Amino acid sequence: MESLHGLVKGTALEADAKALAQGEANGVMMYYALARLATEQGLDEVAAKFIEAANQEAVHAGFYATLVGKYPKDFWALVETVRKAEIKGEASIKAFADKVRAAGFDKAADEMEIFAKQEGHHGVLMTEIIDNYKPKDAGAKKSAAKVYVCPVCGYEYVGDIDKEPDDWTCPLCGQPKSAFRPKSKMKIKAVKLYENGFMTQPFAMGGKGETDKFDPTVKYRSTLQNYVIDTGDEVILVDTGMPLEAPDMVVDDKTQIYLGSRIKDYVSALKEVGYEPEQISKILITHKHADHTGELRSFPNAKIYISRVEADDMKLDTPNVVRTDFTDGPYKNFERSQKIADGVYYIFAPGHTKGNSIIIVEDGGLYYIIHGDVTYTDEALYKNRLSVVFEDYDAALDTLARVRQFIRENPTVYVSTHTPLGYENLEAKRVVDLDNMPEPIPPGEIKAAKATGKYICSICGQVYDPAVGDPDHGIPAGTAFEDLPADWKCPRCRQPKTAFNPA
């Protein structure tokens, strides 16, 4: 069949064809909206006529778009781009549906969740088309060609985008040319470990003796996830989750933070995002708490980078431990850093613990701050508030101030450990605007496990087992948690007894 692709591109007819394409696309939206309104009026036959008109308008829009060469002629490259956009669209629509539901519009949210599933199904269909019909040699790109990526839908432009006119936009979602970023080999993925938890506002923002300023009935979503940085040359972990044997928490009316229910153990979750333990070359530890260091033992061949302070506190002495002193000088407004790989920087950021660190990844014109617990929830970042958990309050204040300054001076994606906003921001490449905090999404239904008689520290994951006691601090085996002295503290993070929840 003779192709009509780009037939009028560059001719006197192009402007009129573009206008017709846009007009017909608008007509599709209008007719489908009229069909919905007709259905709400009980006019089902009228709605069917509007749907017929919308389908015809869609055919017309596709025809004119082909004439002007709106989409690339490389058929299989376009199908692959659409596949990625549909998969990304499922997550984006689901996140928006959550916000719509939080605003009280349940009926709209219900329908949007169906749309999200349909987007995901479209992604599956595209995958099946590629797997079953794409010739083996189709779509191969020349390695020397530049590739630019749309940050919204993932559309890939191959070639020199600067040759396009200034008013050129993404053919899939309409983003301007200026939004496109050079494609790199760098990938950051979330290793999802726990879901459907919560934290209270006093815990997240109560700082130093200020919990009475906040409402304990206000709760924020909580999860636990760590991250993988795949540079294209090596695979680097940021933290290693809870120990495999750690029990789940049990929620009661005193619970300040509940990580939620376990999805998978760390190694299984890592495999789910595509990596085997043997592929890991380096591990960057943000701090010593067990929800960040729990499975270091699963990677005996990887180099473990950890600040000297934390390594000493944990008494790490295996040959693969790299005690880090951050000797590469300042990074932006941070005083001490260590370059780990091209675009990957390990930053000394004390306060939460005395040897606390963060990781900053540069990619595609954006900066990704992967942190442990500078804040527990992003709402605290926007409000400029510390949680109640810190070893050095003044240092924690300074670190938070530096993080906020960095965000104001650089386009930054804030990648957190204890809120689903961490991976939601990552997946959407959502840049922080400190002056416009997104509307918080309340936690969903909490499903907690049954009590075992053990207790777990909600801060660092340390388990108190009455059968063992705490012999290092004079607590003999057989001592019930309730019988511990009121001033007893967590052996690992030194939080008070009140920080423990039933396990």
N, C-alpha and C positions, 0 to 999 in steps of 0.2 A: 504494500500500500504506500502511495506517495505521501510523504510527511508534510504537514502544514506547519511544522514547528518553525517559529521565527519568520514566517513568510513576509510579514509586513514590518518586521523590526528594521529600524534605520530608514524607513521610507516616510513619505508624507502621510501615510495612512496610520502610522503607529499610534499617534495621540488619540485619534478617534477610536481605535480598537481598544486601547487601554481604558478609555472612558466607558465604553460599552461593557468591558469585562467587569469593571468595578460596579457599574449600574446593575448588571445582572446579578452579581454577588449580593448586592444590597437587596435586590428583589427576592432572593432566596430567603434571607433573614426575615423580610417583611411578610412574605406569604406564610412561612412557618409560624410566625408570631400570630398572624391572623387566624391560622388553623387552630392554634391553641386557644385563642380568645373565643372562636366559634364553638369549640368543644365545651368551654366553660359556660356558654350560653345555651348548651343543649342542641346546637345546630350541627349534628354529626355529618350530615350530607354536605353542608356548606364547607365544613372543615376538610372533607375529602377532596373537594374541588380546589381549595387553596393548596393542599398538599400536591395535587397534580400539577398545578401552576408552578409551585416551588421546584419540583423535580425538573420541569422543563427549563426554568430559569437557570438551574444548576448546570444543565447540559450546555446552555448558551454561554454561561460564564466560562466553562471549561474550554469551549471552542475559541472564544476571543483570547483567553489566556495563552492558548497554544499558538495562535497567530502571532502574538507579540513576543513569544519565547519567554514568558514569565518564569517558567521553571526550566531547570537544566535539561538538555537533550539527552544526557546520559541516563537512560531509563533506570538501570539497576542502582546507580548511585542515588537517584531520587527515591526509589523504593526503600533503600536502606535508611536514608534520612527521615523519611516518613515513619519508618518503624521505630527509630529512636525517639522521634517527637511524640508518637502515640504512647510509648512506654513512660516517657517523662510526663506526659499529660495526665496519665492516670494518677500519679502521685500529687501533681499540682492541683487537680480538681478535687481529690480527696481532702487535701489540706484546706482548700477553700470551703468545701462542704462542712468541715469541722468548725470553721469560723462562722458559717451561716447558722449552723445548729446552735453554737454558743450564743448567738444573737437572738435565739428563740424562734427561728424560722424552720421548724422541724420538717414541714412538708416539702419545702424547697430543698432542704438538705438531703432528704430521702431520695428525691429524684436525681440530684447531683451525684449521689453515691452510685446510682445505677449508671449514670453517664461515665463515671470514673472507671467502672468495671468494663463498660463498652470500649473505652479508650484502650484499656489493657488488652481486651480481646482483639482489637484492631492490630495492636502490636504483635499478638500471636499469629494473626492471619498474615501479616507482612513477613514474619519469620518463616511461616510455612511456604509462602510464595517463593521466597529466596531459596529455601532449602530444596524445593521440588522443581523449580523452573529455571533458576539462574544458571547460565552456562559457566563452566569452571573458569574460563578465561575472561569473563565479562566484568567490567567495572574496575579493572586494574588501573591504579593511578601511577603516574610517573613520580618517582621518589623525590624529584627535584621541585615539583609543583608546591607552591605555598597553599596552605589550607587555613581558612578562617571560619570560626564557629559562632553561630548566633547564641547568645546567652539564655534566651527564652525558650526556643523550641529545639535547639541543637542542629539546625540546618547548617550544612558545611558548604562553604564557597571555595571552589578550587581555582587558583590563579591569583592574579594581582588585583585585589579588591579596589585598590586606589584608582584603577582605570575606569571604575563605574562612576556615573555622574553623582553629584552630591546628594540628589534626591532619591537615589536608589535605596530600596528597602528589601528586607528579607521576604522572599516570595511565599514563605509559609505563614509567617505571623506578623509581618509588617514592621519589624524593628528597623531603625535607621542604620545606615552603613557604619556610623560611628560606634554602634553598640557591639559590632563584631570584634572578636579577639583572635589572635593567632592560635592555632591548635598546637598543643604540645603533647608529649608522651605522658605527662604527669597525670596520675589518677589518685584521688583520695576517696576511700570508701569507709563506711561505718560498719563495725563489727557489733551487731545488735545482740545484747545479752539479757536485759530485763525490760519489761514493758508494763504500762498501766499502773504506775505508782503515783505518789503525790508528795509534796512537801508543803509545810505551812508557811504563811507569810512571815511570822516572827522568826522562824528558823532561817529562811532565805535572806531576810533583810534586817534582822535584829542586831547585827554587829556586836559592839561591846556594851552589854548591859542596857540595850534599847529595845528589848523584845516587847515591852509594854506599849510601845508606840504603834504596834501593828496588830492586825486582826487575826486571831488564831483560826477563825472560821474560813478565812480566805486561803485557798489551796491552789498550787500550781502543779502542772503535770510533771511527773518525774519518770525517768528511765535509767538505764545504764547501757552505755555503748562506748567502745574505744574505737581507734581508727587505724587504717592502713594507708601508707603513702607508697604508691608504686611509681617510681621515677621513670620507668621504662628501662632502666639499667639495673635496678635493685629494688627489693621490697622491704620497707621499713615499717615496723609497728610503733604506734604510740600507745603505751600501756598494755597490760595483759589481763584485765578483768579480775573477777572473783575466783578464788580457788574452786576447783571442781567439787570439793566436798562441802562447801559452804551451804548451810541450810537457808531456806527462805525465811523472811521475816513474818511475824504475825502482827497484825495491826490492832492497836487498842486506842483509847481516847487520849493517850499521852504521846502517841507517835508523832515525831516531828518530821521525819522523812522516811518514806517507804519506797524502795527502789522498784517495787512491783514484782510480778511473777517472772520466774526465769524462763527465757525462751530456749536457750541452748547453753551448753558449756562453751568456754572460750574457743577451744580448738575446733569444735564442730561449727561454731558460728564463723570462724575464720575460713574454714573450708567452704562454707556456703557462699562466701563472697569471692571464692575462686583461688584460694591460696593454701598450699600445704605448709606445715611447719618447716620443712626442709628448705623452702624457698626464702625464708626470712634471713636477711643478712645483719640487720641492726634492730635494736629495740631502744626507743627513747622513753624514759620514765619521767612522768611529770612530778610524781611524789610517791612517798613510801606506803601509803594506805593500801590495804589488801584488795580493794576494788580496782586498783590500778596496777598491782604487782602480783596478783594471785596465781598466775600461770607462767611466771618466768622459768620455772623448772621444765616447761614443755619445749624450751628452745635452747638446749645446751650448746648449740653450735653458733648461735647468733651473738654478736657483740652487744652487751647491755650498757647503754650510756645512761648514767645517773649522776646527779650532782654528788660531790664528795660528802657533803653533809648527810644526805639521805643514805648513801651507801654505808657510811659509818654507823648510822642509826640502825640500819637493817642488818649490820654485820655481814655484808656480802663479801665473800673472799674467793669466789671461783675465778679461774683464769680469764673467763670471757667478760668480766665486769670491767668497764672503763670508767674509773672515777673522773668525773669531768669538772674542770676548774674554769671553763668558759674564758679561754685565753685569747680568743680572736678579736677582742676589742668590742667597741659599741656596735649595736645594730639599730639604726634609726635613733629613737629616743630611749632605747634600753642600753644600760651601761655595759653589760657583759654578755657575750654570745660565743657560740661555737658553730662553725659551719660544718654540717654533717654531709651534705651533698649539694650539687648545684640546685639552688632554689629552696633548700631546706636548712633552717637555722634553729638551733637549740638555744633558748634564751633563759638566763637566770632571772627568776621572778618570785622572790621569797615572800612569805607572809602566811599563806595557808598552812604551809610547813616551812621550817627554816631553810630548807634546801629546795623549795618548790621551783619548778621550771615550766615554761610553755614552749610550744613549737610554732614557728611561722613558716608557711610555705608560700612561695611566690609562683604564680602561674597565670598566664593569660592576662596580665595586667591587674590581677586581683591578689590580695593577701589573705591567707587563711590562718587565723589564730586558732590552733588546736590546744586547748587548755584542759587541765584537770578540774580544779575547783576554785579558780579565781572568783567566779560566782557559781552558785548552784543552779540558778535559772537566769535566763536572759533578761527577765524583767528587772532583776537586781542590777544588771549592767546599765540598763536605761535609767534606772532610778539612782544610780551611783551609790549603791548600798552593799555592804559586806554581810556575809552570813555570820552565824554565831560560832563558826569553826575556824580557828586560826591559832597558830603558835606565836606569831609576832604581829600584833595588831597594827603597829605603825608601818611595818614593812608591807603588810597586806594592803593598807590604804595607799601606799606609794605605788605598789604594783597595779592596783585598780586604776589609779590616776594615769599611770603610764599607758595602760591598755586603752583607756578612753582617749587619751591624747593621740595615740597611734591611729585609732579608728577615725578620728577627725581629720587626720592628715593623710590617710591612705585608704583607698577603697577596700574594705575589709569584710570578709565573711567570718562570723563568730561561731566556732565549732565547739560546742559544749559536750560534756560527758553525762550530765545528770538530767537533761531535759530533751524531749524529742525534737525541740527546736534545733538541737545540734545537727542532726542528720537532715532535718527539713531545710535548714539554711544551706547546708552543703549541697543537697540535691538541686535546690533552686538557684544556687549561686547568689543568694540574697545578701546584698551589701547592707551593713548596719547604717541606719540614719538615727543617731542618738537623739535627735529632736522630735522624732515621730515613732513612739513605741507602738508596735502592733497590738491589737486587742488580744489580751490573754485568753487562751482556750482552757476552760475548766477541766479537771480530770474526769474520766469516765468512771464506770462502776469498778469498785475495788474488790478484787477476789484474793483473799489472803489464805495462807496455809494454816493448818491446825498446829497448836503449840506442842513442842517436844520436851519442854522442861529446860532446854538450853536458852541462852540469851545471846543476841548478836548486837554489836556496836553499829548504830546507824550511820556512823561517820566513816569508820575504816574497815568494818567487816569482821573485826575480832570476835571470836565466839567464846562465851563463858560457859563452860561445861561443869555443872556441880560435881560430877564424878571426878573431875580433875582438880578443880579449885584454881587457885593462883599462887602456887608455892613460892614463886619468885618474890611475892609481896606479902608473904606470911599468911595466906589463906589456904587452909588445909583442904584436901579432898573431902567431899561430902558436904561442903558448905553450900546451902541453898542460896540462890541469888538474892532472895529477900532478906537473908541474914548477913549479907555483906555490909561492912561499915558504911555509914552515909557518905564518908569522904573517900571511899574507894574509887579509883579511877581506872579507865581502860589501860591495860598494860602496854598497848601499842601506841595509841594516839593521845592518851592522858585526858580524854574527855570524861565528864562525871558519869556516875552510875545512871543518871536520868537519860543519858544518850542511848542506853541499851533498850532493845525491844525483844519480846519473846520470839524464839526461833522455832 
